[in-house]
Amino acid sequence: MTEFPKPTEEPVLPADRPARRNSFTRFLDGVEWLGNLLPHPVTLFAILAFGMVLLSGLFAWMDLAVVDPRPAGATGREEDGMIRAVSLMDADGIRRIFTGLVTNFTGFAPLGVVLVAMLGIGVAEKSGVLSAAVRGVVLGASPKMVTLAIVFAGVISNTASELGYVVLIPLAGAVYHSLGRHPLAGMAAAFAGVSGGYSANLLIGTIDPLLAGITEEAAQLIDADYGVTATASYYFMAASTFLVTGIGALVSIYIVEPKLGKFDSSRAEPELLDTKISALDQQEKKALRRAGLAVIAVLALMALTLLPEWGVLRDGETGDRMRSPFFTGFAVWILVFFLAVGYAYGKVVGTIRNDRDMIDGMAKAMSSLGLYIVIIFFAAQFVAFFAWSNLGAITAVNGATFLQEMGLTGPVLFVGFILVCAVINLMLGSASAQWAMTAPIFVPMLMLIGYSPEVIQTAYRIGDSTTNIITPMMSYFGLILAWAARYDRNVGIGTMIAMMLPYSIFFTIAWMLLFFLWVFGLGLPVGPGSPTYYTPG
């Protein structure tokens, strides 16, 4: 394979620039230093899990409780209408820990998704199709456009979020490394798009009908006939796609990448350092065309299982497309997609000759997940203990009550609302769980002030998205940390938080400004048929 010739004047990439040490960079350095004083992530999650057991016993002994805001008869609501701290130190708690330790791990949502998806990705890596596709995309591309494309792809991947976490983030690291840039900067850009821009998208995703249903139930506490559709926030979220993409790219290019400086390959896994930018030969081009046909075939199969009235992966009872096995089982499509593409490419170039080659690719992919699996075991225990103790729910209700007691009524109320949601999101990683707990407080409260449930839900989604990238409570945080550690074995939680904090800050500021301009400045609806103000009757 011939090496791609270098241009006579090589562009200066951000990774080659001297590290900037302005006041903001020094602040991030301090965050990283403090964060990296913490022990190894595995040890940290083990300590947190043990600490949660102790705290649950303390707060249960103190009889810590709040009024449950959910309506009577709601799933999980106690008869006396209270949410109480539950001790994991008494006999019942200890029995629950012993019987749930294994299922906490095996039932942790990201684990199964990652393992299944990595089987297909392993075949694709073995075939060489990922490397060829990367080279085909990045040859001749400007650094800024590559960054913009990565953030945008991350936002769009939210429709099927596993695809972004499992595929795009590590791929972005490979793209940056192949360009001679810092791989962690590429991973950060992708992570910012996938998770920091979680609520922005040009397409309706699975989270939209889920949150709309929770909002509708909360709204009906005030107006029994009020309905909220899955497209309630669509206009605003579609416009937010371009905001998040632009802000994410700017933060990546001018803050995160200069701070990371030049990539130190001595701390990376050796097999990750073989990527070379070289021109595609004729056989590789032919193989990519064959892989393209495989992509078309898989997409056609996906459409046939979902779009027709008889689609087998629509909901079996309601026929709904969004709340359906198609999306809940999307990891299977990732597996099928990469198996098909990897096989089609590998048969042409000779890297996949038989079933043994495919199995070798799968086994190698599994062997690279050792650290991730160890992290996930302890992280799963911490998340489970946190939920069992009810301390997350109590925190959410107290935060919502605090906002209510501030007594604000004008549009400025939404500043506090968004910030409270962002803080709560640091402790409750699930968007639906957080909204199910806080919507019965926020939605009726703000409806009585005069704002529509659709606008309230839109503001909530801003707060819910912007801190996803800086909280270890986010389900995929351990996966991203494990990916990053392959490029830099010294990466710790502090490094990750400091790297992602600029995105979180600028996303929050820019998104709130857009919200106020959109809703109160221009008076635009946040979605089709979504009013800004609520009028009883």
NUTORKE-42448 format. One record per residue (C-alpha): residue number from 1; x negated, y negated, z negated; chain. Coordinates in steps of 0.25 Angstrom, whole numbers, plus 2048, in hexadecimal, padded with zeros to 3 digits. Example, Ala and Ser with C-alpha at 12.3 -4.5 7.8 and 13.67 -1.06 7.14 Angstrom:
// NUTORKE-42448
<1; <7CF; 812; 7E1>; "A">
<2; <7C9; 804; 7E3>; "A">
This chain:
// NUTORKE-42448
<1; <800; 800; 800>; "A">
<2; <7FA; 7F3; 804>; "A">
<3; <7F9; 7E8; 7FA>; "A">
<4; <802; 7DB; 7FC>; "A">
<5; <7F8; 7D0; 800>; "A">
<6; <7F7; 7C5; 7F7>; "A">
<7; <7FA; 7B7; 7FC>; "A">
<8; <7EE; 7AD; 7FE>; "A">
<9; <7F3; 7A4; 7F2>; "A">
<10; <7F9; 7AD; 7E7>; "A">
<11; <805; 7A6; 7E0>; "A">
<12; <803; 7A2; 7D1>; "A">
<13; <80C; 7AB; 7C9>; "A">
<14; <811; 7A7; 7BC>; "A">
<15; <80A; 7B2; 7B5>; "A">
<16; <7FD; 7AC; 7BA>; "A">
<17; <800; 79E; 7B4>; "A">
<18; <7F9; 79B; 7A6>; "A">
<19; <803; 79D; 79B>; "A">
<20; <80A; 791; 796>; "A">
<21; <80A; 78D; 788>; "A">
<22; <814; 782; 786>; "A">
<23; <81D; 781; 77A>; "A">
<24; <827; 78B; 77F>; "A">
<25; <81D; 795; 783>; "A">
<26; <817; 794; 775>; "A">
<27; <824; 796; 76F>; "A">
<28; <826; 7A3; 777>; "A">
<29; <818; 7A7; 773>; "A">
<30; <81D; 7A6; 764>; "A">
<31; <829; 7AE; 767>; "A">
<32; <821; 7B9; 76D>; "A">
<33; <817; 7B9; 762>; "A">
<34; <822; 7BA; 757>; "A">
<35; <829; 7C4; 75F>; "A">
<36; <81D; 7CD; 761>; "A">
<37; <81A; 7CD; 752>; "A">
<38; <825; 7D7; 752>; "A">
<39; <821; 7E5; 752>; "A">
<40; <822; 7EE; 75F>; "A">
<41; <831; 7EE; 764>; "A">
<42; <833; 7FD; 760>; "A">
<43; <82E; 7FA; 752>; "A">
<44; <836; 7ED; 752>; "A">
<45; <843; 7F4; 756>; "A">
<46; <841; 7FF; 74B>; "A">
<47; <83F; 7F4; 740>; "A">
<48; <84B; 7ED; 745>; "A">
<49; <854; 7FA; 745>; "A">
<50; <84F; 7FD; 737>; "A">
<51; <851; 7EE; 733>; "A">
<52; <85F; 7EF; 738>; "A">
<53; <862; 7FA; 72F>; "A">
<54; <85D; 7F3; 723>; "A">
<55; <865; 7E6; 727>; "A">
<56; <872; 7EE; 729>; "A">
<57; <871; 7F3; 71B>; "A">
<58; <86E; 7E5; 715>; "A">
<59; <879; 7DE; 71D>; "A">
<60; <883; 7E9; 71A>; "A">
<61; <880; 7E9; 70B>; "A">
<62; <882; 7DA; 70C>; "A">
<63; <890; 7DD; 713>; "A">
<64; <88D; 7D4; 71F>; "A">
<65; <899; 7D3; 727>; "A">
<66; <8A0; 7C9; 731>; "A">
<67; <8AF; 7C9; 737>; "A">
<68; <8B0; 7D1; 743>; "A">
<69; <8B4; 7C8; 74E>; "A">
<70; <8BA; 7D3; 757>; "A">
<71; <8C9; 7D5; 757>; "A">
<72; <8D0; 7DF; 74F>; "A">
<73; <8CF; 7ED; 755>; "A">
<74; <8C3; 7EA; 75D>; "A">
<75; <8B9; 7F6; 75E>; "A">
<76; <8AF; 7F6; 752>; "A">
<77; <8B7; 7EC; 74A>; "A">
<78; <8B9; 7F0; 73B>; "A">
<79; <8C7; 7F0; 735>; "A">
<80; <8C3; 7E4; 72C>; "A">
<81; <8BE; 7DC; 737>; "A">
<82; <8B0; 7DA; 732>; "A">
<83; <8A2; 7DE; 738>; "A">
<84; <899; 7E3; 72C>; "A">
<85; <88A; 7E6; 72C>; "A">
<86; <889; 7F5; 72C>; "A">
<87; <87D; 7FB; 724>; "A">
<88; <874; 805; 72B>; "A">
<89; <86E; 808; 71D>; "A">
<90; <879; 810; 717>; "A">
<91; <87C; 81F; 719>; "A">
<92; <885; 81C; 725>; "A">
<93; <87B; 813; 72B>; "A">
<94; <870; 81D; 72A>; "A">
<95; <878; 828; 730>; "A">
<96; <87C; 81F; 73B>; "A">
<97; <86D; 81C; 73E>; "A">
<98; <869; 82A; 73E>; "A">
<99; <874; 82F; 747>; "A">
<100; <873; 823; 750>; "A">
<101; <864; 822; 752>; "A">
<102; <863; 82B; 75E>; "A">
<103; <870; 825; 765>; "A">
<104; <86C; 817; 762>; "A">
<105; <860; 81A; 76B>; "A">
<106; <866; 823; 776>; "A">
<107; <873; 81A; 777>; "A">
<108; <86B; 80D; 778>; "A">
<109; <871; 807; 785>; "A">
<110; <864; 803; 78C>; "A">
<111; <85D; 810; 789>; "A">
<112; <865; 819; 792>; "A">
<113; <866; 80E; 79D>; "A">
<114; <857; 80C; 79E>; "A">
<115; <854; 81B; 79E>; "A">
<116; <85D; 81E; 7A9>; "A">
<117; <859; 813; 7B1>; "A">
<118; <84B; 815; 7B0>; "A">
<119; <84C; 823; 7B6>; "A">
<120; <850; 81C; 7C3>; "A">
<121; <846; 811; 7C1>; "A">
<122; <83B; 81C; 7BF>; "A">
<123; <83E; 822; 7CD>; "A">
<124; <83E; 814; 7D3>; "A">
<125; <830; 811; 7CD>; "A">
<126; <82B; 81E; 7D1>; "A">
<127; <82F; 81C; 7E0>; "A">
<128; <829; 80E; 7E0>; "A">
<129; <835; 807; 7E5>; "A">
<130; <835; 7FD; 7D9>; "A">
<131; <827; 7F9; 7DC>; "A">
<132; <82A; 7F7; 7EB>; "A">
<133; <837; 7EF; 7E9>; "A">
<134; <82F; 7E6; 7E0>; "A">
<135; <824; 7E4; 7EA>; "A">
<136; <82E; 7E2; 7F5>; "A">
<137; <835; 7D7; 7ED>; "A">
<138; <82A; 7CF; 7E7>; "A">
<139; <820; 7CE; 7F2>; "A">
<140; <81F; 7C0; 7F6>; "A">
<141; <829; 7BB; 7EC>; "A">
<142; <827; 7AF; 7E4>; "A">
<143; <825; 7B1; 7D5>; "A">
<144; <831; 7A8; 7D1>; "A">
<145; <83A; 7AF; 7DB>; "A">
<146; <836; 7BD; 7D5>; "A">
<147; <83A; 7B7; 7C7>; "A">
<148; <847; 7B1; 7CC>; "A">
<149; <84B; 7BE; 7D3>; "A">
<150; <847; 7C7; 7C6>; "A">
<151; <850; 7BE; 7BD>; "A">
<152; <85B; 7BE; 7C7>; "A">
<153; <85B; 7CD; 7C8>; "A">
<154; <85B; 7CE; 7B9>; "A">
<155; <868; 7C6; 7B8>; "A">
<156; <86F; 7CE; 7C3>; "A">
<157; <86B; 7DB; 7BD>; "A">
<158; <874; 7D8; 7B1>; "A">
<159; <87F; 7DE; 7B9>; "A">
<160; <879; 7EB; 7B5>; "A">
<161; <86F; 7E7; 7AA>; "A">
<162; <868; 7F4; 7A9>; "A">
<163; <862; 7F2; 7B7>; "A">
<164; <85C; 7E5; 7B2>; "A">
<165; <856; 7EA; 7A5>; "A">
<166; <851; 7F8; 7AB>; "A">
<167; <84D; 7F4; 7B9>; "A">
<168; <84B; 7E5; 7BB>; "A">
<169; <843; 7E1; 7AF>; "A">
<170; <838; 7EB; 7B1>; "A">
<171; <838; 7E9; 7C0>; "A">
<172; <836; 7DA; 7BE>; "A">
<173; <82A; 7DD; 7B5>; "A">
<174; <824; 7E5; 7C1>; "A">
<175; <827; 7DA; 7CB>; "A">
<176; <820; 7D0; 7C3>; "A">
<177; <814; 7D9; 7C1>; "A">
<178; <813; 7DC; 7D0>; "A">
<179; <813; 7CD; 7D2>; "A">
<180; <807; 7CB; 7C8>; "A">
<181; <811; 7C4; 7BE>; "A">
<182; <813; 7C8; 7B0>; "A">
<183; <81D; 7D4; 7AF>; "A">
<184; <823; 7D0; 7A2>; "A">
<185; <827; 7C3; 7A9>; "A">
<186; <82F; 7CA; 7B4>; "A">
<187; <836; 7D3; 7A9>; "A">
<188; <839; 7C7; 7A1>; "A">
<189; <840; 7C0; 7AE>; "A">
<190; <848; 7CD; 7B0>; "A">
<191; <84C; 7CF; 7A2>; "A">
<192; <850; 7C0; 7A1>; "A">
<193; <859; 7C2; 7AD>; "A">
<194; <85F; 7D0; 7A9>; "A">
<195; <861; 7CD; 79A>; "A">
<196; <860; 7BE; 798>; "A">
<197; <86A; 7BB; 7A4>; "A">
<198; <873; 7C7; 7A0>; "A">
<199; <880; 7BF; 7A2>; "A">
<200; <87C; 7B9; 7AF>; "A">
<201; <87F; 7C0; 7BC>; "A">
<202; <885; 7BF; 7C9>; "A">
<203; <88D; 7CC; 7C7>; "A">
<204; <897; 7D1; 7BD>; "A">
<205; <890; 7DB; 7B4>; "A">
<206; <895; 7E5; 7AA>; "A">
<207; <893; 7DB; 79E>; "A">
<208; <89D; 7D1; 7A4>; "A">
<209; <8AA; 7DA; 7A2>; "A">
<210; <8A5; 7DE; 795>; "A">
<211; <8A3; 7D0; 78F>; "A">
<212; <8B0; 7CC; 796>; "A">
<213; <8B8; 7D6; 78E>; "A">
<214; <8B2; 7D2; 781>; "A">
<215; <8B5; 7C4; 784>; "A">
<216; <8C3; 7C7; 788>; "A">
<217; <8C6; 7CE; 77B>; "A">
<218; <8C0; 7C3; 773>; "A">
<219; <8C8; 7B9; 77B>; "A">
<220; <8D5; 7C0; 778>; "A">
<221; <8D4; 7BE; 769>; "A">
<222; <8D8; 7B0; 76D>; "A">
<223; <8E0; 7B2; 77A>; "A">
<224; <8E6; 7C0; 77B>; "A">
<225; <8E7; 7BF; 78B>; "A">
<226; <8DA; 7B9; 78E>; "A">
<227; <8D2; 7C1; 798>; "A">
<228; <8C3; 7C0; 79B>; "A">
<229; <8BD; 7C6; 7A8>; "A">
<230; <8B0; 7CC; 7AB>; "A">
<231; <8AD; 7C0; 7B5>; "A">
<232; <8B0; 7B6; 7A9>; "A">
<233; <8A2; 7B0; 7AA>; "A">
<234; <89E; 7B4; 7B8>; "A">
<235; <89C; 7A6; 7BE>; "A">
<236; <893; 7A1; 7B3>; "A">
<237; <88B; 7AE; 7B2>; "A">
<238; <889; 7AF; 7C1>; "A">
<239; <883; 7A0; 7C1>; "A">
<240; <87B; 7A4; 7B4>; "A">
<241; <874; 7AE; 7BD>; "A">
<242; <86C; 7A3; 7C4>; "A">
<243; <869; 79C; 7B8>; "A">
<244; <863; 7A8; 7B1>; "A">
<245; <85B; 7AC; 7BD>; "A">
<246; <855; 79E; 7BE>; "A">
<247; <853; 79B; 7AF>; "A">
<248; <84D; 7AA; 7AE>; "A">
<249; <843; 7A8; 7BA>; "A">
<250; <83F; 79A; 7B5>; "A">
<251; <83C; 79F; 7A7>; "A">
<252; <835; 7AB; 7AD>; "A">
<253; <82C; 7A3; 7B6>; "A">
<254; <829; 797; 7AD>; "A">
<255; <829; 79C; 79F>; "A">
<256; <829; 7AB; 79D>; "A">
<257; <81E; 7AF; 7A8>; "A">
<258; <814; 7A4; 7A4>; "A">
<259; <815; 7A8; 796>; "A">
<260; <812; 7B6; 799>; "A">
<261; <806; 7B2; 7A0>; "A">
<262; <7FE; 7BC; 7A8>; "A">
<263; <801; 7CB; 7A7>; "A">
<264; <7F8; 7D3; 79F>; "A">
<265; <7F8; 7E1; 7A6>; "A">
<266; <7EF; 7E8; 79C>; "A">
<267; <7FC; 7E9; 793>; "A">
<268; <804; 7EF; 79D>; "A">
<269; <807; 7FE; 7A1>; "A">
<270; <7FD; 801; 7AC>; "A">
<271; <808; 807; 7B5>; "A">
<272; <80F; 7FA; 7B6>; "A">
<273; <802; 7F3; 7BB>; "A">
<274; <802; 7FA; 7C9>; "A">
<275; <80C; 7F1; 7D0>; "A">
<276; <806; 7EA; 7DC>; "A">
<277; <80C; 7E1; 7E6>; "A">
<278; <80A; 7E7; 7F3>; "A">
<279; <812; 7E6; 800>; "A">
<280; <81C; 7F1; 803>; "A">
<281; <818; 7FB; 80E>; "A">
<282; <821; 800; 819>; "A">
<283; <824; 80D; 811>; "A">
<284; <828; 805; 804>; "A">
<285; <831; 7FC; 80D>; "A">
<286; <838; 808; 813>; "A">
<287; <839; 80E; 805>; "A">
<288; <83F; 801; 7FF>; "A">
<289; <849; 802; 80B>; "A">
<290; <84D; 810; 807>; "A">
<291; <84E; 80B; 7F9>; "A">
<292; <857; 800; 7FD>; "A">
<293; <860; 80A; 804>; "A">
<294; <861; 811; 7F6>; "A">
<295; <865; 804; 7EF>; "A">
<296; <870; 802; 7F9>; "A">
<297; <875; 811; 7F7>; "A">
<298; <875; 80F; 7E8>; "A">
<299; <87C; 802; 7E8>; "A">
<300; <886; 808; 7F2>; "A">
<301; <888; 813; 7E8>; "A">
<302; <88A; 80A; 7DC>; "A">
<303; <894; 802; 7E4>; "A">
<304; <89C; 80E; 7E7>; "A">
<305; <89D; 812; 7D9>; "A">
<306; <8A2; 805; 7D4>; "A">
<307; <8A9; 7FC; 7DF>; "A">
<308; <8B4; 805; 7E5>; "A">
<309; <8C0; 808; 7DD>; "A">
<310; <8BC; 816; 7DC>; "A">
<311; <8AE; 813; 7D7>; "A">
<312; <8AA; 81E; 7CE>; "A">
<313; <8A2; 815; 7C5>; "A">
<314; <8AD; 80B; 7C2>; "A">
<315; <8B4; 80C; 7B5>; "A">
<316; <8BC; 819; 7B5>; "A">
<317; <8C9; 813; 7AE>; "A">
<318; <8C9; 805; 7B3>; "A">
<319; <8C1; 805; 7BF>; "A">
<320; <8B9; 7F9; 7BA>; "A">
<321; <8AC; 7F6; 7C1>; "A">
<322; <8A5; 7EE; 7B6>; "A">
<323; <8A8; 7F7; 7AA>; "A">
<324; <8A5; 804; 7B1>; "A">
<325; <89B; 810; 7B1>; "A">
<326; <894; 809; 7BD>; "A">
<327; <88E; 7FE; 7B4>; "A">
<328; <88E; 805; 7A6>; "A">
<329; <885; 810; 7AD>; "A">
<330; <87D; 807; 7B6>; "A">
<331; <870; 80D; 7B1>; "A">
<332; <874; 819; 7BA>; "A">
<333; <874; 810; 7C6>; "A">
<334; <866; 80B; 7C2>; "A">
<335; <861; 819; 7C2>; "A">
<336; <868; 81D; 7CF>; "A">
<337; <863; 810; 7D6>; "A">
<338; <854; 812; 7D3>; "A">
<339; <855; 821; 7D5>; "A">
<340; <85A; 81E; 7E3>; "A">
<341; <851; 813; 7E6>; "A">
<342; <845; 819; 7E1>; "A">
<343; <847; 826; 7E8>; "A">
<344; <84A; 820; 7F5>; "A">
<345; <83D; 817; 7F5>; "A">
<346; <835; 822; 7EF>; "A">
<347; <838; 82D; 7FA>; "A">
<348; <833; 823; 805>; "A">
<349; <826; 81F; 7FE>; "A">
<350; <824; 82D; 7F9>; "A">
<351; <824; 829; 7EA>; "A">
<352; <830; 832; 7E7>; "A">
<353; <82F; 83F; 7EE>; "A">
<354; <837; 848; 7E5>; "A">
<355; <83F; 849; 7D8>; "A">
<356; <832; 84A; 7D0>; "A">
<357; <82E; 83C; 7D4>; "A">
<358; <83B; 837; 7D0>; "A">
<359; <83A; 83E; 7C3>; "A">
<360; <82C; 839; 7C1>; "A">
<361; <831; 82B; 7C3>; "A">
<362; <83C; 82D; 7B9>; "A">
<363; <832; 833; 7AE>; "A">
<364; <828; 828; 7B0>; "A">
<365; <833; 81D; 7AE>; "A">
<366; <838; 824; 7A1>; "A">
<367; <82A; 825; 79C>; "A">
<368; <829; 815; 79D>; "A">
<369; <834; 813; 793>; "A">
<370; <82E; 819; 786>; "A">
<371; <82C; 80C; 77F>; "A">
<372; <83A; 807; 783>; "A">
<373; <840; 814; 77E>; "A">
<374; <839; 812; 770>; "A">
<375; <83E; 803; 76F>; "A">
<376; <84C; 807; 773>; "A">
<377; <84D; 812; 768>; "A">
<378; <84A; 807; 75D>; "A">
<379; <851; 7FC; 764>; "A">
<380; <85E; 805; 765>; "A">
<381; <85E; 808; 756>; "A">
<382; <85D; 7F9; 753>; "A">
<383; <868; 7F5; 75C>; "A">
<384; <871; 800; 757>; "A">
<385; <86E; 7FD; 748>; "A">
<386; <871; 7EE; 74B>; "A">
<387; <87E; 7F2; 751>; "A">
<388; <882; 7FC; 746>; "A">
<389; <87F; 7F1; 73B>; "A">
<390; <889; 7E7; 741>; "A">
<391; <87E; 7DC; 73F>; "A">
<392; <87E; 7D9; 74D>; "A">
<393; <88D; 7D7; 74D>; "A">
<394; <88D; 7CF; 740>; "A">
<395; <882; 7C6; 746>; "A">
<396; <88A; 7C3; 753>; "A">
<397; <897; 7C0; 74B>; "A">
<398; <88F; 7B6; 742>; "A">
<399; <889; 7AF; 74E>; "A">
<400; <897; 7AD; 754>; "A">
<401; <89C; 7A8; 747>; "A">
<402; <891; 79E; 745>; "A">
<403; <894; 798; 753>; "A">
<404; <8A3; 797; 74F>; "A">
<405; <8A0; 790; 742>; "A">
<406; <897; 786; 74A>; "A">
<407; <8A5; 77F; 74E>; "A">
<408; <8A1; 77B; 75C>; "A">
<409; <8AC; 779; 766>; "A">
<410; <8A6; 773; 773>; "A">
<411; <89D; 779; 77E>; "A">
<412; <891; 778; 775>; "A">
<413; <897; 783; 76D>; "A">
<414; <892; 78C; 778>; "A">
<415; <884; 789; 775>; "A">
<416; <885; 78F; 768>; "A">
<417; <88E; 79A; 76D>; "A">
<418; <883; 79E; 778>; "A">
<419; <878; 79D; 76E>; "A">
<420; <87F; 7A5; 763>; "A">
<421; <882; 7B0; 76E>; "A">
<422; <873; 7B0; 772>; "A">
<423; <86F; 7B2; 763>; "A">
<424; <879; 7BD; 761>; "A">
<425; <874; 7C4; 76E>; "A">
<426; <866; 7C5; 767>; "A">
<427; <86C; 7CF; 75D>; "A">
<428; <878; 7D5; 765>; "A">
<429; <872; 7DA; 773>; "A">
<430; <87F; 7DF; 779>; "A">
<431; <887; 7D4; 780>; "A">
<432; <894; 7DB; 77F>; "A">
<433; <892; 7DF; 770>; "A">
<434; <88E; 7D1; 76D>; "A">
<435; <89A; 7CB; 774>; "A">
<436; <8A3; 7D5; 76E>; "A">
<437; <89F; 7D0; 760>; "A">
<438; <89F; 7C1; 763>; "A">
<439; <8AA; 7BF; 76D>; "A">
<440; <8B5; 7C0; 764>; "A">
<441; <8AF; 7B4; 75C>; "A">
<442; <8AA; 7AC; 767>; "A">
<443; <8B5; 7AD; 772>; "A">
<444; <8C1; 7AA; 769>; "A">
<445; <8B9; 79F; 762>; "A">
<446; <8B5; 798; 76F>; "A">
<447; <8C3; 79B; 775>; "A">
<448; <8CA; 793; 76A>; "A">
<449; <8C0; 787; 76D>; "A">
<450; <8C5; 788; 77B>; "A">
<451; <8BA; 790; 783>; "A">
<452; <8BE; 79C; 78C>; "A">
<453; <8B9; 7AA; 789>; "A">
<454; <8B2; 7AA; 797>; "A">
<455; <8A9; 79E; 793>; "A">
<456; <8A7; 7A4; 785>; "A">
<457; <8A2; 7B1; 78B>; "A">
<458; <899; 7AA; 795>; "A">
<459; <892; 7A2; 78A>; "A">
<460; <890; 7AF; 782>; "A">
<461; <88A; 7B6; 78E>; "A">
<462; <87F; 7AB; 78E>; "A">
<463; <87B; 7AD; 780>; "A">
<464; <87C; 7BC; 782>; "A">
<465; <872; 7BC; 78D>; "A">
<466; <867; 7B2; 78A>; "A">
<467; <861; 7B9; 77E>; "A">
<468; <862; 7C8; 783>; "A">
<469; <853; 7C6; 787>; "A">
<470; <84E; 7C3; 77A>; "A">
<471; <855; 7CD; 771>; "A">
<472; <850; 7DB; 76E>; "A">
<473; <85F; 7DE; 76B>; "A">
<474; <861; 7DE; 77A>; "A">
<475; <862; 7ED; 77E>; "A">
<476; <857; 7EC; 789>; "A">
<477; <84D; 7E4; 781>; "A">
<478; <845; 7F0; 77E>; "A">
<479; <845; 7F5; 78C>; "A">
<480; <83F; 7E7; 791>; "A">
<481; <835; 7E8; 786>; "A">
<482; <831; 7F5; 78A>; "A">
<483; <82F; 7F1; 799>; "A">
<484; <827; 7E5; 794>; "A">
<485; <81E; 7ED; 78C>; "A">
<486; <81A; 7F5; 798>; "A">
<487; <813; 7E8; 79E>; "A">
<488; <80E; 7E3; 790>; "A">
<489; <80D; 7ED; 785>; "A">
<490; <80C; 7E2; 77B>; "A">
<491; <81A; 7DC; 77E>; "A">
<492; <822; 7DB; 772>; "A">
<493; <830; 7D6; 76E>; "A">
<494; <82A; 7C8; 76C>; "A">
<495; <824; 7C8; 77A>; "A">
<496; <832; 7CB; 780>; "A">
<497; <83A; 7C1; 778>; "A">
<498; <830; 7B6; 77B>; "A">
<499; <830; 7BA; 78A>; "A">
<500; <83F; 7B9; 78B>; "A">
<501; <842; 7AE; 781>; "A">
<502; <840; 7A3; 78C>; "A">
<503; <84B; 7A9; 795>; "A">
<504; <854; 7AA; 789>; "A">
<505; <852; 79B; 785>; "A">
<506; <854; 796; 793>; "A">
<507; <85F; 79F; 797>; "A">
<508; <867; 79B; 78B>; "A">
<509; <864; 78C; 78E>; "A">
<510; <867; 78C; 79D>; "A">
<511; <873; 796; 79C>; "A">
<512; <87A; 78D; 791>; "A">
<513; <878; 781; 79A>; "A">
<514; <87E; 788; 7A6>; "A">
<515; <88A; 78C; 79D>; "A">
<516; <88C; 77E; 798>; "A">
<517; <88B; 778; 7A6>; "A">
<518; <893; 783; 7AC>; "A">
<519; <89F; 783; 7A2>; "A">
<520; <89F; 775; 79C>; "A">
<521; <898; 76D; 7A6>; "A">
<522; <89D; 772; 7B4>; "A">
<523; <8AA; 779; 7AE>; "A">
<524; <8A7; 785; 7B6>; "A">
<525; <8AE; 792; 7B3>; "A">
<526; <8A5; 79D; 7AD>; "A">
<527; <8AC; 7A8; 7B6>; "A">
<528; <8B8; 7AA; 7BF>; "A">
<529; <8C5; 7A6; 7B8>; "A">
<530; <8BD; 7A3; 7AB>; "A">
<531; <8C1; 796; 7A4>; "A">
<532; <8B8; 78D; 79C>; "A">
<533; <8C2; 78A; 791>; "A">
<534; <8CD; 792; 78A>; "A">
<535; <8DB; 78D; 789>; "A">
<536; <8E4; 795; 780>; "A">
<537; <8F1; 79A; 787>; "A">
